[in-house]
Amino acid sequence: MSSKPPMRDALVAAAFQLFLERGYEQTTIDDIVALAGVGRRSFFRYFPSKEDVVFPDHERCLADMTAFLSSGGDEHEPVRRVCDAARLVLRMYNENPTFSVQRYRLTKKVPGLRAYELSVVWRYERALADYLRGRFAGRRDGTLHADVIAAAVVAAHNNALRSWLRSDGQRDAGAEVDHALGYVQSAFGHAPAPAVVEQGPEDVVVVVSRRGVPLWRVVQEIETALGSG
């Protein structure tokens, strides 16, 4: 015999049943607690607002991400570390694909939920940026690099996540996100070795670079060499 779902899960299930049947705006908190068989006080014990019941796991995920970043030491390459932290968000969505797809469809229809979601995304981005600022402290433009990389990680992750959600959860979420974050890693991560530029006679520039170094870095080295000649 299956056990009764915890009250928090029961509230989420009741809320989404009503959102799908009646619409988000037409559903009240009183409707949700009536269907779940609990009182209003029980609802507010778990969720500060009706918006929060749509995103029940983000607080836990944000705490997990912050703890993961805090546990990293100097031995972890910082860009790879924040990419791995972003994968925690994917794991949360992938725990219940059906719910995640329902939420995606609902959020697209309700402007207030889209605004709420943006505020949640901003908190993830700030957690990544705070970690990177600590790792880049003392470097030239360290804060700038931290903020740009954090924004890139979030943009890449969300691009892949939306692609997966638009497929109704049918595509390979892990592969989608790995591909997107790999793009960030190749652009901002630690290069195997810097390009070595040698300027020969008659203004011939020879560039020696290892495989895997982003093309823009090679071009930058060439421009530097030509400019100093």
Buried (B, 14 or more C-beta within 10 A) or exposed (E): EEEEEEBBEBBBBBBBBBBEEEEBEEBEBEBBBBBBEBEEEBBEEBBEEBBBBBBBBBEEBBEBBBEBBEEBEEEBBBBBBBBBBBBBBBEBBBEBBEBBBBBBBBBEEBEEBEEBBEEBBEEBBBBBBEBBBBBBEEEEEBEEBBBBBBEBBBBBBBBBBEBBBBEEBEBEBBEBBBBBBEEBBBBBBEBEEEBEBEEEEEEEBEEEBEEEBBEEBBEEBBEEBEEEE
